[in-house]
Amino acid sequence: MERKYNKQAKLHIKKGDMVQVIAGDDKGKKGRIIEVIRETKRALVEGINIVSRHTKPNAKNQNGGIIKKEAPVHISNLMLLDKAGNPTRIGRKTNDAGKLVRFAKKSGELID
């Protein structure tokens, strides 16, 4: 659901979160989020969706060749893991200081 007053969608995951893949070739695998790409609603996850890049020799890579690296995954295929390591949906509520915080719907605990 798009927000009217801010074009960037509010996402359920952030950089550094532990997630589990719930659809696709890597279904069931877990990893940490490296980067979130808000424009395309995708995320780079450590060790997930590995692709082969054929590169020419350059200053950074003297030999060139085939390099394995992560490709972005759509965030709808990722589910946040709570502190116990269980996949959970998230909710948002205001804390005592009036700041919006995320919480795990399964266990009810706050997510840092």
C-alpha angles and dihedrals in degrees: 000000000000120000115234100211098043121036094206109087120233105246128207093224135059137191109285097026120132111237140178124219110238100181139028136035093320095049112157096020120125130213147148122265112249098181139356118215104202098185093062096026092238135129137203110230124195110256095356128116095008114193132184117243118197106213134186120229112275140156093280096044110031097188102036116202134127117339124190115218141156120269123204120271123206110254092231086070092056129079124194119243120221123221091277090055097250121135112248142168116242134230131191127227137160118256127214092279090055093250121136110245133180122239134186111251092208099053102015093229122138120256116222 
